[in-house]
């Protein structure tokens, strides 16, 4: 498909508006003040818009001027969400042109605050809500969506929103934000993206008592009733949108792992908190090794937090080490965990099956600092949701036995980070190789400016999704995430490493997502999981599929 065809407004079976004013109220078709004189006449818009015909650049200037004048990020979030509801093309132009400035607003950390305030900032519904009261009706609900041409679904049940816990139906901000990034970072067409929240209730008493809360007023359903709802959902989406990619997002970990295991073999699905995080952290680790000069097999990685993120990261490290010739047991030896009950060691009670391979011989140890002093890790990775748990003593200890300690504080949002960039750099005299989940500003230390990496899953999942969509992959495998991580790590330039970055700048995100999509597509073909034939020019084909936020000329299309 050519780029021009890609931009056709009715490409995704959206009916064109009929009456003049409907063009202005339909975000897929609306151009606002950029409708041309010819379009205003042809579509019945004369007089319904101010006389000056704006260029898109003028519209972007207006949006960004207002954006920068807002008093806080939550107001910015509301402004930009309104724009998305009004004029999708302009929204993506603004986001793509200003990604570094907009990403922390449409995604972490501001999206976390927006989810906490969802009931009060709610204006217009976006996506689909399926509640436990809808059991038996999910197929009918999906028929209410205006197109069958859906390629990517992000679904949450709102139980573990970022590191903020159970936000119930208010978690909808997450699928909406993630799908905006699918388009902004990898050019998946916006009308092919569908955010879904499965509302099974919430155990968050504050929300249940808030008259503005938008979800069901009930405690979470669990067990067979919950599983039956998810099963009905998975069957219904595959029937309505055959081959659709389903990304599970921010489910509580008692459901996330088992749902991934249940569905990964029978649907095109993955869990971003486990697999996406695993890949982005692995890429950061591989880049960090280019700075520290070590080999992955020689590292001792200590992870704080043994949940979805921590297990996803360790799983990917192990997979790479096994690719490099270690046995699984040897590979697991390189990873240690401290969770809420202390160091995970052999013989500790009640270890679940995910933790067992990482339970090594060691005396029980309840304290992270003691564990660090004993194990002497080369890399310390935080994925615990516990703010400030990397104390000065801990970071200094890391600096004592490592010339270049690798310290990743991945917990989101910013308020939950295990330490700040400034702390990691200051307490190691600028020697730490640091990355975080939410963005931190550059830090100048001893006259040298260090730029912290943001281990944002947005480096990975949009490119993976693009590769999956462009090949019609029937499944998403762990090998695809390893390929994505390696592609990401290979793109970082020496000049970026020299600044302390372990990820390429966000300005390069389209190049990054494209390269990841090509790498993932190659893996899809290698595993024979494609349902579409291999194009002669794979990179060129994938590039041609990437949405560009440009206005069509409705007098010609
Ligand atoms: P999770 O609920 O699955 O796991 C949390 C883990 O932290 C559990 O193992 C728990 O035992 C442990 N924990 C809790 N309190 C602790 C304490 N005091 N000391 C040590 N460990 C403790 O959550 P998750 O999905 O793994 O996410 C964890 C954090 O990682 C969140 O803040 C999330 O936002 C962040 N995260 C970041 C990225 C990223 O940066 N790319 C991606 C995914 C998740």
Boltz pocket constraint, residues with backbone or C-beta under 6 A from the ligand:
constraints:
  - pocket:
      binder: B
      contacts: [[A, 160], [A, 162], [A, 163], [A, 164], [A, 251], [A, 252], [A, 253], [A, 272], [A, 273], [A, 277], [A, 280], [A, 304], [A, 305], [A, 306], [A, 307], [A, 308], [A, 309], [A, 310], [A, 338], [A, 339], [A, 340], [A, 341], [A, 382], [A, 383], [A, 384], [A, 385], [A, 386], [A, 410], [A, 411], [A, 412], [A, 413], [A, 416], [A, 436], [A, 437], [A, 438], [A, 455], [A, 456], [A, 457]]
      max_distance: 6.0
